[in-house]
Amino acid sequence: MRWKPLLRSLGLVIGLAFTGPINAQDIEAFDLEFGLTSADRSIWYWPSLFDNRATRKRDLDYLTGGMPDRLIYFGGMDASKWSIGAYGGFQWMPNGPNRNGFILRLFVSESLERYTDGRHRYNTQIGRVYLMPGYMIRIGRLEAQLLAGPDAEVDLFFHNGRARSWRPNVGLRALADLWWEPTSELMLQTALSATTIDSGYNTRIAAGWRLFDSFWIGPEAAFSSDFFSQQTRFGAHLTGLRTNDYEWSFAAGRVSDNFGREGIYGRFGIMLRQSRAPFFDN
């Protein structure tokens, strides 16, 4: 365009007026700087748009995944000779998984339990949901999660395949979950959950040995009780098997209850725990 040479000449005159004599290198540098602020600015704007040298993302940036590992999804299935169930939910940790702070957990499950006395078959379909705020504390190699909140349960009773009645109930639940690694190769985990619904509680304790630096393997024991029944489990678990953003756990063993039944149980779980870029703050 005709005005470009005129603007450049005017710029050189102004530069000479304020800086005195200049050499060829000064002219080239001035011309480059002028080009950045002229009508060709759009050409130089695009490289900055794709500049990936940032060292930190926004704390709350769902669009680009600025907080990927602060929201963990989980689910799984549990089965024995006389029961089967599925569960799922999420846990939100606004401060990140490696810092003390507030946490919020949503848990939903559906299970079917069967009992036969020889002539009659009784089934109970049990739906549970609870939403519990809490706090996570990390001290060295120990992590503790303490939560409490409302708990709801709906029981649907069947007799010989026919629905007989249903029973809704609402209560309060408290949960403590501890994870401790006394050494880099050993871990201990225990969880205790109690609810005011039918005076129920369950607990699990597990020990693990880090194998191939890929997962934990070891024994586990669990006990559960409420107004209607008690159950005991002894078995083995594999925990923390990682495949990309997914983390798997498996368990199997022997189960018995106060009705005199014994059998095998199996369980698997999966967590979606997305990785955070290493140069971003957690």
C-alpha positions in Angstrom: 0.0 0.0 0.0 1.2 3.6 -0.7 1.0 4.8 2.9 3.4 2.1 4.2 6.6 3.7 2.8 5.3 7.1 4.0 4.8 5.8 7.5 8.2 4.1 7.6 9.9 7.3 6.4 8.1 9.4 9.0 9.2 6.9 11.6 12.8 7.1 10.6 12.7 10.9 10.7 11.3 10.8 14.2 13.9 8.3 15.2 16.7 10.4 13.8 15.3 13.5 15.6 15.5 11.8 19.0 18.5 9.5 18.6 20.8 11.2 16.3 22.9 9.2 13.6 22.0 5.5 13.3 23.6 2.7 11.4 22.2 -0.1 9.1 21.6 -2.4 12.1 19.5 0.2 13.8 17.4 0.7 10.7 16.7 -3.0 10.4 15.8 -3.3 14.1 13.5 -0.3 13.8 11.8 -1.6 10.7 11.1 -5.0 12.5 9.6 -3.2 15.5 7.5 -1.0 13.3 6.3 -4.1 11.4 5.0 -5.6 14.6 2.8 -2.5 15.3 1.6 -1.8 11.8 -1.3 -3.2 9.8 0.7 -6.5 9.6 0.1 -7.0 13.3 -2.3 -9.9 12.6 0.6 -11.9 11.1 2.5 -11.7 14.4 -0.5 -12.2 16.6 -1.1 -15.9 15.7 2.2 -17.3 17.2 1.3 -15.9 20.6 -2.1 -17.6 20.4 -0.4 -21.0 20.2 2.3 -20.2 22.8 2.5 -23.2 25.1 5.0 -21.9 27.6 2.5 -21.3 30.4 3.5 -22.8 33.7 0.1 -22.8 35.4 -3.5 -23.2 34.5 -6.5 -21.6 36.1 -7.6 -23.2 39.4 -11.1 -23.9 38.1 -10.9 -24.5 34.3 -13.3 -27.3 33.3 -13.0 -26.3 29.6 -9.3 -27.3 29.3 -9.0 -29.7 32.2 -7.3 -27.3 34.7 -8.5 -29.5 37.6 -8.6 -33.0 36.1 -7.6 -35.1 39.2 -9.7 -33.1 41.7 -12.8 -35.1 40.6 -12.5 -38.8 40.8 -15.2 -41.2 39.5 -15.5 -44.7 40.8 -17.6 -47.8 40.3 -17.6 -51.6 40.6 -19.5 -54.8 41.3 -19.6 -57.3 44.2 -21.0 -60.8 44.0 -21.3 -63.9 46.2 -23.3 -67.2 46.1 -26.4 -65.4 47.3 -26.0 -61.8 46.3 -25.0 -59.4 43.6 -24.6 -55.7 43.5 -23.2 -52.7 41.7 -22.1 -49.3 42.9 -20.7 -46.0 41.6 -20.2 -42.4 42.5 -17.6 -39.6 42.6 -15.4 -37.7 45.0 -14.6 -34.0 44.7 -11.4 -32.6 46.2 -11.1 -28.9 45.4 -7.6 -28.7 47.0 -6.4 -31.7 45.0 -5.7 -35.3 46.0 -2.4 -34.6 47.7 -3.4 -31.7 50.0 -5.4 -31.4 53.2 -8.9 -29.9 52.7 -12.6 -30.3 52.1 -13.9 -33.4 50.2 -17.4 -34.4 49.0 -18.4 -38.0 48.2 -21.5 -39.2 46.4 -22.2 -43.0 46.6 -25.0 -44.9 44.9 -25.6 -48.7 45.0 -28.1 -51.3 44.0 -28.0 -54.9 45.2 -30.1 -58.1 45.3 -29.9 -60.6 48.1 -31.4 -64.0 48.1 -32.4 -66.5 50.8 -34.1 -69.9 50.4 -35.4 -72.0 53.2 -36.2 -75.1 51.0 -39.7 -74.3 50.1 -39.7 -70.5 49.8 -37.4 -68.0 48.1 -37.0 -64.6 49.6 -35.3 -61.7 47.7 -34.5 -58.2 48.9 -33.6 -55.5 46.4 -31.7 -52.8 48.2 -31.0 -49.3 46.9 -28.7 -47.0 48.8 -27.5 -43.4 48.2 -25.5 -41.0 50.4 -23.9 -37.6 50.0 -21.2 -36.9 52.5 -19.0 -33.8 53.0 -15.8 -34.3 54.9 -12.1 -33.5 55.4 -8.9 -35.2 54.2 -5.8 -35.1 56.3 -2.3 -36.1 55.1 0.5 -36.6 57.6 3.7 -38.0 56.0 2.7 -41.4 54.6 -0.7 -41.4 56.3 -3.9 -40.3 54.6 -7.2 -40.0 56.5 -10.6 -39.2 55.1 -13.4 -38.4 57.6 -16.9 -37.9 56.2 -20.5 -37.7 57.5 -23.8 -36.9 55.9 -27.4 -37.9 55.0 -28.1 -41.6 54.1 -31.1 -43.0 52.3 -32.1 -46.6 51.6 -35.1 -48.3 49.9 -35.7 -52.1 50.4 -38.1 -53.9 48.1 -39.1 -57.4 49.4 -40.0 -60.3 47.1 -41.6 -63.7 48.1 -41.3 -66.5 45.5 -40.6 -63.9 42.8 -43.6 -61.6 43.7 -43.2 -58.2 45.2 -44.7 -58.1 48.7 -43.7 -54.7 50.2 -41.2 -51.9 50.2 -39.6 -49.9 52.9 -37.9 -46.5 52.5 -35.6 -45.2 55.2 -33.5 -42.1 55.8 -30.7 -41.7 58.3 -27.2 -40.4 58.9 -23.9 -42.0 58.0 -20.3 -41.5 59.1 -17.2 -42.9 57.4 -13.5 -43.1 58.2 -11.0 -44.2 55.6 -7.3 -44.6 56.4 -4.4 -45.4 54.1 -0.9 -45.8 55.5 2.4 -46.7 53.9 4.8 -47.5 56.7 7.5 -48.2 54.2 7.8 -47.7 50.4 6.9 -51.4 49.9 4.1 -51.9 52.4 0.6 -50.4 52.9 -2.2 -50.8 55.4 -5.8 -49.7 54.6 -8.8 -49.7 56.9 -12.3 -48.3 56.4 -15.2 -48.1 58.9 -18.7 -47.0 57.9 -21.8 -46.7 60.2 -25.4 -45.6 59.6 -28.4 -45.1 61.8 -30.5 -47.1 59.3 -31.1 -50.5 61.0 -28.0 -49.8 63.2 -25.8 -51.0 60.3 -22.0 -50.8 60.1 -19.2 -52.4 58.0 -15.5 -52.4 58.3 -12.6 -53.6 56.1 -8.9 -53.9 56.8 -6.3 -54.8 54.2 -2.5 -55.1 54.0 -0.5 -54.9 50.8 2.9 -55.4 49.3 4.0 -53.4 46.3 4.7 -55.8 43.4 6.6 -54.8 40.2 6.1 -51.2 41.3 2.6 -51.6 39.5 0.1 -52.6 42.2 -0.5 -53.7 45.7 -1.3 -57.3 46.6 -2.2 -58.9 50.0 -4.8 -60.2 52.4 -8.1 -58.5 53.4 -10.8 -59.1 56.0 -14.3 -57.5 56.2 -17.2 -57.6 58.6 -20.7 -56.1 58.2 -23.7 -56.1 60.5 -27.2 -54.6 60.7 -30.6 -55.5 62.3 -31.2 -58.4 59.9 -27.8 -60.1 59.4 -24.1 -60.3 59.9 -21.4 -61.3 57.4 -17.7 -62.1 57.5 -15.2 -62.1 54.7 -11.6 -63.3 54.4 -9.7 -63.1 51.1 -7.0 -61.4 49.0 -6.9 -58.2 47.0 -5.1 -56.6 44.2 -5.2 -52.8 44.4 -4.0 -49.8 42.3 -3.4 -51.5 38.9 -3.1 -48.5 36.6 -4.0 -48.4 32.9 -3.8 -44.9 31.5 -6.4 -42.8 33.4 -8.0 -45.9 35.0 -7.1 -47.6 38.3 -8.4 -51.1 38.9 -8.9 -53.3 42.0 -9.9 -56.9 42.5 -10.7 -59.1 45.4 -11.8 -62.7 46.1 -12.2 -65.0 49.1 -14.5 -66.8 51.5 -17.7 -65.3 52.9 -20.1 -66.6 55.6 -23.1 -65.2 57.4 -25.2 -65.8 60.5 -27.7 -67.9 58.5 -25.1 -70.6 58.2 -24.3 -69.9 54.6 -20.8 -70.1 53.2 -19.4 -69.5 49.7 -17.0 -67.5 47.5 -17.2 -63.8 47.0 -15.6 -61.6 44.2 -15.3 -57.9 43.8 -13.8 -55.5 41.2 -13.6 -51.8 41.2 -12.5 -49.1 38.8 -11.6 -45.4 39.3 -11.2 -42.7 36.7 -8.3 -40.7 38.0 -7.0 -38.4 35.2 -3.3 -37.5 35.2 -2.3 -33.9 35.7 0.5 -32.4 33.6 3.7 -32.5 35.6 4.4 -28.8 35.4 1.0 -27.7 36.6 0.3 -27.1 40.3 -1.9 -29.6 41.9 
